Amino acid sequence: KPPLIVIGAPRSGTTVMHRMLAADPANQAIPMWRLVKPFPPINGKDKRLPELARDMKLIQRLRPDLPRKHDLSPEKPEECIMVQGMSFNSLLFYASAPVYSYLDWYNQANRFKMYEEYASMLHWYQSQDHRRLTMKSPPHAADITELLAAVPNALVVQTHRDPVQAVNSSNSLFHTLHSFQLSPYLPKKMVETNVRQLELLMVENMKKRKLVNHSIVDVDYNQLVKDPIGTTKKVYAHFGLEWTKAYQAKLNQYMADNPKHKLGKHTYSSENFGLTDEAIRERFSAYIPRS
């Protein structure tokens, strides 16, 4: 079945969009524990979920401010970068640790083979549950031609947000992910790397979207926050998907269960990272009309 795949700049609403789409009983989103370890053991008890839950408790002790920046849970849907890690060609590794030399290699690497393997994994997941797959990963935005070559029937949703907010939110998240791993910590390198990475993602996305003859629905972050259910209805209308009473009820419940700032308010600004709003806007001037 054509999978729904959410792409877009990091911190542009991809997680919210993904989880709202995942609320449809007709859809299936893959929880983190099945992305990290897709295959159950041949023999013995399946311990994938409890083992990851144990690991996540340790991670959250080391990164106590992570939940208010990204709601990471073994049983909730997560990013494709986790399953793509099996190909060793994934931003999972930079998200996990400040491996700058790996990131340099990644940005030069060919990812057509990785996306062939990714498509095979989508077939595997759907063989276990025949509902429509609902996936998401910001890095897909830079690899839209590679993604669509491997998954040509994908229903692609791309989120957009003011680069100033996306850059600062991303730097805040990576500060949490990386800071406890380095002594001394190198925030200037992290900041410049993250800005460069987002810039590369958007440049590649704008260039490659001109090359693909494919219907992609664009979602504005502010509109998604203001009217999440209305925005989701527009996505369904764009692709001609059925909007059911059961889905409406699930979305209403999702909204009630996940109020804004449920896990704490995430605050950030350019000044926190030695940047200015003006400098960021100048650097992303080609993309801003789309955001």
Sequence and secondary structure as in RCSB ss.txt:
>XXXX:A:sequence
KPPLIVIGAPRSGTTVMHRMLAADPANQAIPMWRLVKPFPPINGKDKRLPELARDMKLIQRLRPDLPRKHDLSPE
KPEECIMVQGMSFNSLLFYASAPVYSYLDWYNQANRFKMYEEYASMLHWYQSQDHRRLTMKSPPHAADITELLAA
VPNALVVQTHRDPVQAVNSSNSLFHTLHSFQLSPYLPKKMVETNVRQLELLMVENMKKRKLVNHSIVDVDYNQLV
KDPIGTTKKVYAHFGLEWTKAYQAKLNQYMADNPKHKLGKHTYSSENFGLTDEAIRERFSAYIPRS
>XXXX:A:secstr
   EEEEESTTSSHHHHHHHHHTSTTEE  BHHHHHS S  SSS   HHHHHHHHHHHHHHH TTSTTT    TT
SB  THHHHGGGT STHHHHHS  HHHHHHHHHS  HHHHHHHHHHHHHHHHH  SEEEEE GGGGGGHHHHHHH
STT EEEEEE  HHHHHHHHHHHHHHHHGGG SS  HHHHHHHHHHHHHHHHHHHHHHHTT    EEEEEHHHHH
H HHHHHHHHHHHHT    HHHHHHHHHHHHHS TTTT      GGGGT  HHHHHHHTTTTGGG 
